[in-house]
Amino acid sequence: MNYSLALLPVRAQQQIERRAYMRAKPEEQAPELLTVPEACAELRIKRSKLYMYLHSRQLTSVKLGSRRLIPRSAIRALVEDRTIEALPKQSHNQI
């Protein structure tokens, strides 16, 4: 049977939404805006280093009320800016 979610009790709606969220792919689950602790965990840096990037404008953020949120795209841009391509391996036989 096909039931509309609106006709189900709120608790049942929440359970259905939670199950759908758990079945989603990881990239679909990831929020676009991260809190400061989440951004620190994703970058594997300390809070003070994250604020250094923010104050030096190397990382952008959004201020919503008292919350500071970091867009996932800003984290990707920061990582891409700091990514160094490996140099070609030089032969040791060259003298």
PyMOL commands that set and color helices and strands:
alter all, ss='L'
color gray80, all
select helices_A, chain A and resi 5-7+10-23+26-29+36-43+47-55+72-82
alter helices_A, ss='H'
color red, helices_A
select strands_A, chain A and resi 33-35+62-64+67-71
alter strands_A, ss='S'
color yellow, strands_A
deselect
rebuild
show_as cartoon
